[in-house]
Amino acid sequence: MKRLFLGSIAAALMASAFVGSTTAVMAQTKTLKMQATWPASLTLYDNFTYFAERVNKLSAGTLKIETMPAGQVVPAFEVLDATHKKVLDGSHAWAGYWTGKNKTAILFTGGPGGTFGMDYMDVMGWFYHGGGLDLYNEFYQKELKLNVVVFPILPAGPQAFGWFKKPIQTVEDMKGMKCRQTGMAGEVWQALGFTVVNMPGGEIIPSAQRGVIDCAEWVGGIEDMQLGFHNVWKYHYSPGLHENVTVGEIVINGDVWKELSPQHQEIIKSAANETFLVWWTKWQRQNADALIEMQQKHGVQILRTPTEILLTFIKKWDEIAAAEGAKNPFFKKVHDSQKAYASAVVPYKRSYFPPYSFMANYYFPVEK
Protein backbone atom coordinates (compact mmCIF):
# COMPACT_ATOMS: atom_id res chain seq x y z
CA MET A 1 0.00 0.00 0.00
CA LYS A 2 2.85 2.34 0.91
CA ARG A 3 4.59 1.54 -2.38
CA LEU A 4 1.36 2.32 -4.28
CA PHE A 5 1.01 5.60 -2.38
CA LEU A 6 4.58 6.63 -3.22
CA GLY A 7 4.00 5.70 -6.86
CA SER A 8 0.94 7.92 -6.96
CA ILE A 9 2.92 10.81 -5.53
CA ALA A 10 5.67 10.31 -8.13
CA ALA A 11 3.11 10.22 -10.94
CA ALA A 12 1.49 13.39 -9.63
CA LEU A 13 4.83 15.13 -9.44
CA MET A 14 5.67 14.11 -13.01
CA ALA A 15 2.31 15.36 -14.26
CA SER A 16 2.81 18.62 -12.42
CA ALA A 17 6.27 19.00 -13.92
CA PHE A 18 4.87 18.34 -17.40
CA VAL A 19 2.14 20.95 -16.97
CA GLY A 20 4.68 23.40 -15.60
CA SER A 21 7.00 22.72 -18.52
CA THR A 22 4.18 23.20 -21.03
CA THR A 23 3.14 26.43 -19.34
CA ALA A 24 6.74 27.67 -19.48
CA VAL A 25 6.97 26.88 -23.17
CA MET A 26 3.66 28.66 -23.80
CA ALA A 27 4.93 31.65 -21.84
CA GLN A 28 8.02 31.75 -24.04
CA THR A 29 6.02 31.81 -27.28
CA LYS A 30 6.99 34.96 -29.15
CA THR A 31 5.67 36.68 -32.27
CA LEU A 32 7.86 39.00 -34.32
CA LYS A 33 6.15 41.54 -36.57
CA MET A 34 8.10 42.04 -39.78
CA GLN A 35 7.36 44.00 -42.94
CA ALA A 36 8.68 43.54 -46.46
CA THR A 37 9.57 46.12 -49.10
CA TRP A 38 7.49 44.14 -51.62
CA PRO A 39 3.75 43.77 -52.13
CA ALA A 40 2.27 40.37 -51.32
CA SER A 41 1.56 39.76 -55.02
CA LEU A 42 5.26 39.33 -55.91
CA THR A 43 7.06 36.00 -55.80
CA LEU A 44 9.78 37.76 -53.78
CA TYR A 45 7.22 37.96 -50.97
CA ASP A 46 6.90 34.17 -51.11
CA ASN A 47 10.49 34.01 -49.90
CA PHE A 48 9.37 35.94 -46.82
CA THR A 49 6.37 33.72 -46.07
CA TYR A 50 8.39 30.52 -46.59
CA PHE A 51 10.89 31.79 -44.01
CA ALA A 52 8.06 32.49 -41.55
CA GLU A 53 6.60 29.00 -42.08
CA ARG A 54 9.94 27.35 -41.41
CA VAL A 55 10.57 29.37 -38.25
CA ASN A 56 7.14 28.38 -36.94
CA LYS A 57 7.65 24.67 -37.67
CA LEU A 58 11.25 24.46 -36.49
CA SER A 59 10.34 26.13 -33.20
CA ALA A 60 7.23 23.97 -32.72
CA GLY A 61 5.16 27.14 -32.70
CA THR A 62 7.11 28.89 -29.94
CA LEU A 63 8.43 31.53 -32.36
CA LYS A 64 6.18 33.04 -34.99
CA ILE A 65 6.84 35.61 -37.70
CA GLU A 66 3.92 37.84 -38.65
CA THR A 67 4.68 38.81 -42.25
CA MET A 68 3.36 42.09 -43.63
CA PRO A 69 3.61 43.44 -47.18
CA ALA A 70 5.00 46.83 -48.17
CA GLY A 71 3.15 49.78 -46.71
CA GLN A 72 1.19 47.95 -44.02
CA VAL A 73 2.99 49.75 -41.17
CA VAL A 74 5.51 52.05 -42.87
CA PRO A 75 6.31 52.91 -46.51
CA ALA A 76 8.41 50.28 -48.30
CA PHE A 77 11.69 52.14 -48.16
CA GLU A 78 11.39 53.03 -44.46
CA VAL A 79 11.54 49.46 -43.12
CA LEU A 80 15.22 49.60 -42.16
CA ASP A 81 14.83 52.72 -40.01
CA ALA A 82 11.58 51.35 -38.59
CA THR A 83 13.38 48.16 -37.57
CA HIS A 84 16.16 50.19 -35.94
CA LYS A 85 13.57 52.22 -33.99
CA LYS A 86 11.63 49.05 -33.07
CA VAL A 87 8.51 50.24 -34.85
CA LEU A 88 8.96 46.86 -36.55
CA ASP A 89 10.65 43.82 -35.04
CA GLY A 90 12.23 43.11 -38.40
CA SER A 91 12.10 43.55 -42.16
CA HIS A 92 12.55 41.66 -45.42
CA ALA A 93 14.32 43.91 -47.92
CA TRP A 94 17.24 44.55 -50.26
CA ALA A 95 20.31 46.49 -49.15
CA GLY A 96 20.53 48.34 -52.47
CA TYR A 97 17.64 50.50 -51.27
CA TRP A 98 19.92 52.03 -48.63
CA THR A 99 22.64 53.43 -50.92
CA GLY A 100 21.36 56.91 -50.10
CA LYS A 101 22.76 56.35 -46.61
CA ASN A 102 26.04 54.86 -47.78
CA LYS A 103 26.86 53.34 -51.18
CA THR A 104 28.62 50.41 -49.50
CA ALA A 105 25.12 48.95 -49.06
CA ILE A 106 25.04 47.85 -52.70
CA LEU A 107 28.01 45.52 -52.20
CA PHE A 108 26.05 43.34 -49.79
CA THR A 109 23.54 42.65 -52.55
CA GLY A 110 26.32 41.44 -54.84
CA GLY A 111 26.29 44.78 -56.58
CA PRO A 112 26.69 45.68 -60.25
CA GLY A 113 29.18 43.39 -61.90
CA GLY A 114 28.33 40.40 -59.73
CA THR A 115 31.24 40.24 -57.27
CA PHE A 116 34.22 39.55 -59.53
CA GLY A 117 32.75 36.53 -61.29
CA MET A 118 31.40 34.77 -58.20
CA ASP A 119 28.05 32.99 -58.43
CA TYR A 120 25.48 32.62 -55.64
CA MET A 121 27.23 29.79 -53.83
CA ASP A 122 30.51 31.71 -53.97
CA VAL A 123 28.84 34.80 -52.55
CA MET A 124 27.32 32.77 -49.72
CA GLY A 125 30.81 31.41 -49.16
CA TRP A 126 32.09 34.97 -48.84
CA PHE A 127 29.34 35.77 -46.33
CA TYR A 128 29.99 32.72 -44.16
CA HIS A 129 33.64 31.86 -44.76
CA GLY A 130 35.20 35.07 -46.07
CA GLY A 131 34.12 37.57 -43.43
CA GLY A 132 31.24 39.00 -45.45
CA LEU A 133 28.53 38.52 -42.83
CA ASP A 134 30.69 40.17 -40.17
CA LEU A 135 31.24 43.13 -42.52
CA TYR A 136 27.50 43.25 -43.25
CA ASN A 137 26.65 43.59 -39.56
CA GLU A 138 29.56 45.94 -38.94
CA PHE A 139 28.28 48.16 -41.74
CA TYR A 140 24.79 48.47 -40.26
CA GLN A 141 25.81 48.61 -36.62
CA LYS A 142 28.95 50.77 -36.74
CA GLU A 143 28.91 52.65 -40.04
CA LEU A 144 25.18 53.42 -40.12
CA LYS A 145 24.76 53.29 -36.32
CA LEU A 146 21.68 51.08 -36.54
CA ASN A 147 20.54 48.73 -33.80
CA VAL A 148 19.95 45.69 -36.04
CA VAL A 149 21.33 42.31 -37.03
CA VAL A 150 21.18 41.06 -40.62
CA PHE A 151 21.30 37.80 -42.58
CA PRO A 152 21.19 37.03 -46.33
CA ILE A 153 17.97 35.28 -47.34
CA LEU A 154 16.79 36.19 -50.85
CA PRO A 155 18.68 35.20 -54.05
CA ALA A 156 16.68 37.34 -56.50
CA GLY A 157 18.63 36.62 -59.67
CA PRO A 158 20.31 36.26 -62.03
CA GLN A 159 18.29 39.17 -63.43
CA ALA A 160 17.63 39.93 -67.06
CA PHE A 161 19.17 42.91 -68.84
CA GLY A 162 15.76 44.32 -69.65
CA TRP A 163 12.83 44.93 -71.98
CA PHE A 164 12.93 47.11 -75.10
CA LYS A 165 10.52 48.37 -77.75
CA LYS A 166 13.05 47.64 -80.50
CA PRO A 167 16.14 45.42 -80.98
CA ILE A 168 19.50 46.71 -79.72
CA GLN A 169 23.03 45.71 -80.70
CA THR A 170 25.35 48.38 -79.32
CA VAL A 171 25.59 50.90 -76.52
CA GLU A 172 24.88 53.63 -79.06
CA ASP A 173 21.52 52.00 -79.85
CA MET A 174 20.43 52.67 -76.28
CA LYS A 175 21.38 56.30 -76.07
CA GLY A 176 18.39 58.59 -76.14
CA MET A 177 16.13 55.93 -74.66
CA LYS A 178 14.45 56.64 -71.34
CA CYS A 179 15.05 53.49 -69.30
CA ARG A 180 13.85 52.49 -65.88
CA GLN A 181 16.90 51.57 -63.82
CA THR A 182 17.62 51.78 -60.13
CA GLY A 183 20.40 52.20 -57.58
CA MET A 184 24.05 52.15 -58.57
CA ALA A 185 23.25 50.25 -61.75
CA GLY A 186 21.32 53.33 -62.81
CA GLU A 187 24.35 55.41 -61.90
CA VAL A 188 26.46 53.33 -64.30
CA TRP A 189 24.05 53.88 -67.19
CA GLN A 190 23.74 57.56 -66.34
CA ALA A 191 27.52 57.86 -66.55
CA LEU A 192 27.35 56.30 -70.02
CA GLY A 193 25.01 59.04 -71.15
CA PHE A 194 21.66 57.28 -70.90
CA THR A 195 18.45 58.79 -69.60
CA VAL A 196 17.74 56.89 -66.40
CA VAL A 197 14.32 56.98 -64.76
CA ASN A 198 13.99 55.47 -61.27
CA MET A 199 10.59 54.24 -60.11
CA PRO A 200 9.06 51.41 -58.04
CA GLY A 201 8.14 48.20 -59.83
CA GLY A 202 4.41 48.89 -59.70
CA GLU A 203 4.82 52.11 -61.70
CA ILE A 204 6.81 50.64 -64.60
CA ILE A 205 4.00 49.34 -66.81
CA PRO A 206 1.71 52.39 -66.42
CA SER A 207 4.70 54.62 -67.24
CA ALA A 208 5.52 52.56 -70.32
CA GLN A 209 1.91 52.73 -71.50
CA ARG A 210 1.97 56.53 -71.18
CA GLY A 211 5.26 56.75 -73.08
CA VAL A 212 7.21 58.01 -70.07
CA ILE A 213 9.84 55.27 -70.57
CA ASP A 214 11.05 53.31 -73.60
CA CYS A 215 12.68 50.38 -71.82
CA ALA A 216 13.00 48.91 -68.35
CA GLU A 217 14.51 46.28 -66.15
CA TRP A 218 12.83 44.74 -63.15
CA VAL A 219 13.83 41.16 -62.32
CA GLY A 220 13.04 38.78 -65.17
CA GLY A 221 11.03 35.61 -65.71
CA ILE A 222 8.04 35.08 -63.46
CA GLU A 223 8.32 38.44 -61.69
CA ASP A 224 8.21 40.40 -64.96
CA MET A 225 5.28 38.37 -66.25
CA GLN A 226 3.28 39.04 -63.10
CA LEU A 227 3.69 42.76 -63.69
CA GLY A 228 2.72 42.42 -67.36
CA PHE A 229 5.96 43.40 -69.11
CA HIS A 230 5.18 40.99 -71.96
CA ASN A 231 2.06 43.00 -72.78
CA VAL A 232 4.08 46.17 -73.44
CA TRP A 233 7.42 45.06 -74.89
CA LYS A 234 8.35 42.12 -77.10
CA TYR A 235 12.16 42.29 -76.98
CA HIS A 236 13.58 40.77 -73.82
CA TYR A 237 17.36 40.70 -73.38
CA SER A 238 19.37 38.54 -70.99
CA PRO A 239 21.72 38.21 -69.18
CA GLY A 240 22.40 41.43 -67.32
CA LEU A 241 25.34 42.39 -65.14
CA HIS A 242 23.53 44.94 -62.99
CA GLU A 243 22.13 42.30 -60.60
CA ASN A 244 23.29 38.92 -61.84
CA VAL A 245 24.14 37.97 -58.24
CA THR A 246 21.74 39.96 -56.08
CA VAL A 247 20.88 39.07 -52.49
CA GLY A 248 18.06 40.28 -50.26
CA GLU A 249 18.13 40.44 -46.48
CA ILE A 250 16.27 39.67 -43.29
CA VAL A 251 16.91 42.39 -40.68
CA ILE A 252 15.97 42.11 -36.99
CA ASN A 253 16.02 44.79 -34.31
CA GLY A 254 19.08 44.34 -32.09
CA ASP A 255 17.16 44.40 -28.79
CA VAL A 256 14.59 41.94 -30.13
CA TRP A 257 17.45 39.67 -31.23
CA LYS A 258 19.06 39.74 -27.77
CA GLU A 259 15.73 38.87 -26.14
CA LEU A 260 15.44 35.69 -28.19
CA SER A 261 16.67 32.45 -26.68
CA PRO A 262 19.86 30.98 -28.18
CA GLN A 263 17.71 28.20 -29.68
CA HIS A 264 15.38 30.70 -31.36
CA GLN A 265 18.35 32.62 -32.73
CA GLU A 266 19.72 29.43 -34.25
CA ILE A 267 16.32 28.61 -35.72
CA ILE A 268 16.21 31.99 -37.46
CA LYS A 269 19.72 31.48 -38.87
CA SER A 270 18.88 27.99 -40.12
CA ALA A 271 15.55 29.05 -41.57
CA ALA A 272 17.19 31.94 -43.43
CA ASN A 273 19.78 29.65 -45.00
CA GLU A 274 17.19 27.01 -45.90
CA THR A 275 14.95 29.68 -47.43
CA PHE A 276 17.84 30.96 -49.53
CA LEU A 277 18.39 27.54 -51.09
CA VAL A 278 14.94 25.91 -51.25
CA TRP A 279 13.01 29.00 -52.38
CA TRP A 280 15.63 29.79 -55.02
CA THR A 281 15.38 26.34 -56.63
CA LYS A 282 11.59 26.67 -56.85
CA TRP A 283 11.88 30.20 -58.24
CA GLN A 284 14.32 29.16 -60.98
CA ARG A 285 11.82 26.56 -62.20
CA GLN A 286 9.12 29.24 -62.19
CA ASN A 287 11.41 31.46 -64.27
CA ALA A 288 12.10 28.65 -66.73
CA ASP A 289 8.37 28.04 -67.20
CA ALA A 290 7.77 31.79 -67.56
CA LEU A 291 10.28 32.11 -70.41
CA ILE A 292 8.57 29.30 -72.30
CA GLU A 293 5.20 30.99 -71.84
CA MET A 294 6.60 34.37 -72.92
CA GLN A 295 7.80 32.93 -76.20
CA GLN A 296 5.08 30.43 -77.04
CA LYS A 297 2.01 32.28 -75.79
CA HIS A 298 2.91 35.98 -75.95
CA GLY A 299 5.36 36.21 -78.85
CA VAL A 300 8.21 37.65 -76.82
CA GLN A 301 11.65 37.40 -78.39
CA ILE A 302 14.20 36.19 -75.82
CA LEU A 303 17.50 37.63 -77.04
CA ARG A 304 21.10 37.43 -75.91
CA THR A 305 22.51 40.69 -74.56
CA PRO A 306 25.33 41.80 -76.88
CA THR A 307 28.78 41.28 -75.37
CA GLU A 308 29.78 44.86 -76.14
CA ILE A 309 27.03 46.19 -73.90
CA LEU A 310 28.01 43.90 -71.02
CA LEU A 311 31.69 44.83 -71.31
CA THR A 312 30.92 48.53 -71.46
CA PHE A 313 28.78 48.20 -68.35
CA ILE A 314 31.36 46.30 -66.29
CA LYS A 315 34.20 48.64 -67.25
CA LYS A 316 32.20 51.69 -66.21
CA TRP A 317 31.18 49.97 -62.97
CA ASP A 318 34.83 49.28 -62.15
CA GLU A 319 35.58 52.99 -62.63
CA ILE A 320 32.70 54.05 -60.40
CA ALA A 321 33.56 51.47 -57.73
CA ALA A 322 37.21 52.61 -57.70
CA ALA A 323 36.17 56.25 -57.36
CA GLU A 324 33.78 55.40 -54.52
CA GLY A 325 36.43 53.33 -52.76
CA ALA A 326 38.88 56.25 -52.94
CA LYS A 327 36.55 58.44 -50.86
CA ASN A 328 34.70 55.80 -48.83
CA PRO A 329 37.07 53.58 -46.78
CA PHE A 330 34.41 51.08 -45.77
CA PHE A 331 33.28 50.65 -49.38
CA LYS A 332 36.88 49.85 -50.28
CA LYS A 333 37.20 47.46 -47.32
CA VAL A 334 34.18 45.43 -48.43
CA HIS A 335 35.03 45.57 -52.13
CA ASP A 336 38.60 44.42 -51.44
CA SER A 337 37.28 41.59 -49.24
CA GLN A 338 35.05 40.33 -52.04
CA LYS A 339 37.86 40.50 -54.56
CA ALA A 340 40.25 38.63 -52.27
CA TYR A 341 37.73 35.82 -51.74
CA ALA A 342 36.92 35.69 -55.46
CA SER A 343 40.61 35.50 -56.35
CA ALA A 344 40.69 32.08 -54.66
CA VAL A 345 37.35 30.50 -55.53
CA VAL A 346 36.78 31.78 -59.07
CA PRO A 347 40.01 30.33 -60.56
CA TYR A 348 39.35 27.08 -58.67
CA LYS A 349 35.84 26.74 -60.08
CA ARG A 350 37.03 27.61 -63.57
CA SER A 351 39.46 24.70 -63.30
CA TYR A 352 37.14 22.12 -61.73
CA PHE A 353 33.65 23.01 -62.95
CA PRO A 354 32.82 22.22 -66.58
CA PRO A 355 31.55 25.35 -68.37
CA TYR A 356 27.76 25.42 -68.12
CA SER A 357 27.56 25.94 -71.86
CA PHE A 358 29.50 22.73 -72.61
CA MET A 359 26.86 20.27 -71.41
CA ALA A 360 24.02 22.66 -72.25
CA ASN A 361 25.14 22.82 -75.87
CA TYR A 362 25.55 19.03 -75.99
CA TYR A 363 22.06 18.19 -74.74
CA PHE A 364 20.16 21.37 -75.69
CA PRO A 365 21.95 22.94 -78.67
CA VAL A 366 21.01 26.48 -79.56
CA GLU A 367 19.05 26.74 -82.76
CA LYS A 368 20.73 28.91 -85.39
Secondary structure by P-SEA (a helix, b strand, c coil): caaaaaaaaaaaaaaaaaaaaaaaaaaabbbbbbbbccccccaaaaaaaaaaaaaaaaacccbbbbcccccccccccaaaaaaaaccccccccccccccccccccccccccccccccccaaaaaaaacccaaaaaaaaaacccccccbbbbbcccccccccccccccccccccccccccccccaaaaaaaaaccbbbbbcccaaaaaaaacccccccccccaaaaaacccccccccccccccccbbbbbccccaaaaaaccaaaaaaaaaaaaaaacaaaaaaaaaaaaaaaaaccccccccccccaaaaaaaaaaaaaaaaaaaaacaaaaaaaaaaaaaaaccaaaaaaccccccccccccccccc
